[in-house]
Amino acid sequence: MKESPYVCDRKLGISCDDPADIEYNATRTWAIDRPGILKTPEGFKRSLELRRDFSRMDAYYITPTGKNLRTLNEIAAFIEANSKYQDVKLSAFSFTSRKVMEDTIPEIMELNISF
């Protein structure tokens, strides 16, 4: 049995039978998270940026001090330089990004992309 990435019980009083907040269609570009992405460590923020060519999303982390980090090496250096965050594990960070849904990429971009 294939594991479903969708969970409908995250909000109290909401079920999978309730109407969606927004309907899936091609008026916007959609992306879905891959399963198993860990919760971002406290104080840090995980941000995703859609590439101009719509080919994928790039993940990066924003530190509690506001610095953008794009690699595990940068995160390791930040933790080493800031003793306050020594208890933060590198394994808590994931640069896995969302999958861009091909059927919602604007037609003009599809002409330039081969998946």
C-alpha positions, 0 to 999 in steps of 0.5 A: 500500500502506498503511503498518502502524503495528505493528512486531513486531521491536522485541524480540529473539526476538519475532515477530508469530506469538507470542501477545500479552502482553495480548488486545485486548478491551473490559475496558479502554480502548485507544489506539494511537499514530499513526505518525511520533511522534518519540523524546522528547528525552533528559531529557524525558518524554512523558505522555498523559492520557485525558480524563474523557469518553474523547474523546481523550488529551492529550499533555504533556512533563515537563522534566528539572526536573519541570515539565509543559509543554503547548504548544510555546510553553512548551517554547520558553520552557523551552529559552530559560531553560535554556541546558543544553537549547539544543541541543534542537530544538522539532521533536523535540516532538509533541503528537499524541496516541494515538487512543482506540479507540471500541469499547473506550470504556465503554458509559456514556460512549458515550451521551454522546459523538458521534464 
